[in-house]
Amino acid sequence: MDSLLLGTSAPLHLRKSPSLRSLFSFPCISIGKEPMEVDRWGSVRYQGRFTGHPHKFIDRSRALHSRPNKLFRTSAASGSEPEVFSSKSTPPYLNLDAFYRFSRPHTVIGTVLSIISVSLLAVETVSDISPLFFTGLLEAVVPALFMNIYIVGLNQLYDIEIDKVNKPNLPLASGEYSLRTGTAIIAGFAFMSFFTGWFVGSWPLFWALFISFILGTAYSINLPFLRWKRFAVVAAICILAVRAVIVQMCFFLHMQTFVFRRPVILSRPLIFATAFMSFFSVVIALFKDIPDIEGDRIFGIRSFSVRLGQQKVFWICVYLLQIAYGAAVVTGAFSPFVWSRYVTVLGHVVLASVLWTQAKSLDLKSKSSITSFYMFIWKLFYAEYLLIPLVR
């Protein structure tokens, strides 16, 4: 799931990262004799032919090794002698670019902004913005980020074949990370998340981590009765539960009851944030599958985009967001604070107008355009979390 904490991002087709195919190779098939291409790490790839399925290529990679722990880079064009590089020069765990892509940065940004925004809802006076507040905020953000990486990483472990079609730039799909490396990363981050949450000692924080762990695992892992991402409604409920309910309620209660030691209060801004993000979470759950329809159809993921078609799901998402923005305008208009009234109404009118303008000009036949619009949806998501603390 690109994820529960969440969503998936666009494939960066124009961007290629160094491949470690010569270190971590997966068995492939080759048919006939195809033109040979030697990549920068010394792997010989044969350009595959169509296999009869309109969406699959079959290729083969053969690593060229003459001694252990050495890689040879060959210039196919010049026919020059191969250069020798140590295979230990770039260990997978030191490849920051690969880890950046593995962590799904758009979900990381969303997690940080959402926790900061919801935490600010617990602030009642200027004096609450204190070292105590920032300490409590850090205690919440760090384990949540660790859990975010576990969830998106686990999804990639079980989606390698799908991602080879939908998101070939991801480290596991491209071969930059082996299964062992990916497993070690997510296990380490899950442990660090729970350990940090236990060390902090906040029950609302612990429950946020635990429920996210359970739903994130059930969403992706391929076991009987699990892998809920296969079922469109259940997948949407998972994302809504985490993004709309758990994040808003648990992190607010962490600040309200654990940090500030105040009684539980379901304030008007908190109710607004939960309701608005329910709409937004459904939109993210629906829209994230629109660019991925090709791979989902091949591997039997019955998303709404596969079942209803890209165009219909796209406009459902746009109308849901417009309804949410309309409700936000009405909510802001009844604020007892003049400054909040103007900011909330004007801010949501601007966001709704920009959304409608972008939607009308989108080319639904272009995958790159759909992918770009999906990332635009995430920017609207970020913008909303900047407005939520101003709703009073």
N, C-alpha and C positions, 0 to 999 in steps of 0.2 A: 504494500500500500504505500504508495508514496505518499501516503501513509496516514496512519491514524493521527499522528501528531504533526504532520500528515501531508497526504496527497502525493502525486507523482509529478515529475517535471518533464519538460520537453526534452527530446533528444537533440543533442547538439551535433547535427550532421556534418558541420564543417570543421568540427574540432576532433582531432585524433590524438590520443595519448599513447605513449610508448607501450608496446605490448610485451608481456613476459611469456609469450607462447613457448619460447625455447626452454623456459623453466617449468611452466605449468601447462601442459598440453592436454587436450581432451580428444578422445578418439572421434575422427570424422570419416566420411566416405568420399571417394572421388570416382567420377564416371568419365571414362574416355581420357583423351589427351587434351588438356587445356593449356592455354598460355600460362607461363610461370611468372610470378612476381615475387621479388625478394624484398622483404620489408627491412626497416632500419635495424632490427635486432637479429637478423640472420635467419628468419623463418621463411621457408619457401612455400608460397601459397599458389595453388592452382585455381584459376578462376572457374567457378563451377557453372554447370549448365542447369537449366530448369529441370525439375524432376517430374513434371507432370502436375505438380501442385502449383498454382499460380503465385504462391507467396513464398516458396522456399527455394533457396539455392543449396546445392551440396558442394562443399569444398573440402580441401584437405590441407593440412599443414604438416610439414616435416622439419623438425629442428635439425640444424646442421651443427654437430658437435664433433670435434676431433679429440678433445680431452675433457675430463670432468671439470666443472666450475669455470668453463670458458665459453664465451659467446663469440661468434664471428659475424661481422657485418660486411656484406659483400655488395659491391657496386655492380648491378647487373648491366648497366648501360656501358660502363667503361671496361668491364672485364678485369678490373684491377684485383690485386691480391687482397684477401680478406684481412680486416683489422681485428685485433684481439682485444676484447673487453672482459673484465672480470664480472661474473654473474652476481657477485656480491656488492657491486658498486651502487645499486639502487634496491635495497631490500624493500619488500612490499609495505612494511610498516613505516618506512620513511618517505614513501611516495605521497607527498602532501596533496598533489593535484588529484590523485586517485582517491584519496580519503575524502577530499572536498566533495567529489562527485558521489562517493559512497554515502556520505552523510545527508544528501539531499538538502542543500543549503536553504532552499525556499521554505522547507518545513522547519528548519532550525530558526530562521528569522521569525516565522509565524509563532513558534513556541515562545521565544523570548519576548516578543511584543505583547502577546496575549497575557503572559504572566505579569509583566510590568503594568499593563493597562488595568487588569483586574485587581492587582494589589493596590493601585491608586484609588480604587473605589472604597477601600477601607480607611482612607485618609479623611479625617473630619476637620482638622485645623492645620494651619501652616506648621505648627510645632511638631506635628506628626512626621514631617519630612526630616528625619533625624538619622543618626548612625544606627539606631535600633531598626528603623524601617529598611535601610539599605542592607543591613545584615540579614534580616528576615527575607528580603528579596533575593539575595544571593543564595541563601539556604534553599530557596524554592527553585531558582533557575538552574543551578548546577545539576542536581539529580534529574530534573525534568529533561535537560538536554541529553544526559546519558541515556535516559529511557527512550528519547526520540531516536537516537542513533541505533539503539537495539531494535526498535520496531521497524524502521525503514531498512535496516540491514537484513533482518530476518526475512522481510518480504522479498528482497533481492536474492537471497539464498534459494528460495523456493520458486523464483520466477526467472531463472537463468535462461531457459529456452525461450520463454516469452520475450524477455528483454533483448535477446539477440535479434528479434524482429522489431520490437517497439522502441527500445532504448539501447542500442548497441554500444553506446559510449560508456555505460556503467562498468565499473571495474570487474565485476564477476562475469558479466556477459562478454566483455572484451578479452578476458583471460589475464588481465593485469593482477587480479586477486585469484588465488586458488580457493577451493571450498574450505580447506583447512584455515587459510588466512581469514576468510570471511567469518567462519564459525568462531575463531579465536577473538575477533574484534567484537562481535555481538555478545559473546559470553562475558568478555571483560567489561563491556559497558553496562550490561544488565547487573552484574555484580556491583560495580561502582555506584550505580543508581540506588540500589537497595541499601548498600552500606552507608552511603551519604544520607539517605532518608532516615535510616535507623539512628545514625549518629546525631542528626538534628533533633529527633525526638518529637516531631509534630505529627499527630494522628491524621489531620486532614491531608498533609503532604504525603504520608505513607499510603493512604487510601487512593490518592490520585495516582501514585506510581503503580500500586498493585493492580488497580482496575485497568489502567492503561496497558500494563504488562499482559494481563489475562486476555483482554480484547484484541490487542495487537498480535498476540500469539495465535489465538483462535482464527483471526482474520487470514493469516498467511500459511500456517503450518499444515502440511499435507498428511493429516491423520483422519481416521474415520470420524464422521460427524463434525469435522472441523474444516479448515480452509474456507471460511465463510465468504471470502471475496468472490467465490463462484456464484453466489446468490445475490442478485442486485439489491433486493430489499434489506437483507441481513447486513450486507456490506455497508449500505448507507446508514443503517441504525448504529453500527459500530462507530463510524466516523462521527455521527451526530452525538452519540453518548459521550465521546471523549472531548470533542471540540466545543460542543455547545453546553454540556452539563458539567462534566468533571473539571474541565479547566476553569470555568467560571466559579462554580461553587466551592470546590476544594481549595483552590489557591486564594480565594477571597477569605474563606474560613481560616486558612493558615495565617493570614495577616491579621484578621479580626480577633480570633480567639487565642492563637498561640503567640503571636508577636506583640499585639497590643493588649492582650488579656481582657478583651471586652466580650460582652454577651453576643450571642448569635442574633443578627438582624438581617432580614431579607429586604434590603433597601430597594427603592425604585430604580436606581441605576443598575443594580445587580439583576433585577428582573428583566429590565430592558436588554441588558447585555446577553442574558441567557436566551431570551426570545429571538433577538436579532441573529445571534450566532447559530441558532437552530436552522434558520433559513439558509444562512451562509454555508453551514456544514453540509446540508443537503445538496446545495449547488456544487460544492467542491467534490462531494461523493459522486455526483452525476457527471460533472464536466471532466474529471480526471480521466475518464474512460473514453472520451471522444477521440483524442489523438491516438489512442491505443487500440482502436477497433480492429485493426488488421491482425495483430498478434492474439488478441482475445478471442476472435472468431476461430483462428486456427487451433487454439489450445482449449476450446470449449468453455471459456469464461463467458457466462451468459449475462453480461452487463446490460444496462438499459440501452446503451448505444448500439449494441449488437441486436437487441430485440426490437427496438423502436426506430433505429436509424439516427444518424448524426444530427441531421437538421432539426428533427423534432425535439431531441434531447437538448440541443443548443438553445432553442427558443424557450423551452421550459425553464432552463436555468436563468435566462435573461429576465423572463417575467417574474420568477420567484424573487430575484434580487430587486426588481422594481417594486414589488409589493412590500418587501422589507424596507426599502428606502422610503416608500410612502408612509408606512407605519412609524418610521423614525421621525419623519417631518411632523406628523401629528403629535407624537410624544414630546418633541421639542417645543412645539407651539404652546403646550400647556405647562411648561416649566415655570416655577415661581420666580426664577432668576432671569432677569432680562438678558444678561450676557450669555447665559446658557441657551436661552431661547434663540437668539440670533445665530450663534455658532452652530447649534444642532440643526436648525432648519436650513440655513444657507449651505452648510457643509454637505448635508445629504442631498440637497437639490443639485449641487454641483456634481457629486459622485454619480447620481442617477442620470444626469444629462450626458456626462462623459461615457458612461456605460452604453447608453442607447446609441450615441453617435458611433462608437466603436463597433457595436453589434451590427448596425445597419451597413457598415462598409466592409464587413468580413467576407472573405471568399471561402465558403465552406468546402470547396473542392480542393483547397490547398492545405496539406497537412502542416506545413510550416506556419501558415497563417492561423490555423486552429491552435497549434502549440503556443504560438506567441500570445494569442488571446487567453489561453489558460493561465499563462504567467501574468497577464494583465488582471485576471480575476484575483490572483494572489496579491497583487498590488492594492486592489480594492480592499482586500481582507486586511492588509497592513494599515491602510488608511482608516478603516473603521475602528481599529483598536487605538488609533490616535484620537478619535472623536469620543469614544466611550467614556473616558474619565471626565469629559466636559458635560456629560448628560447629568443634570441634577434636578 
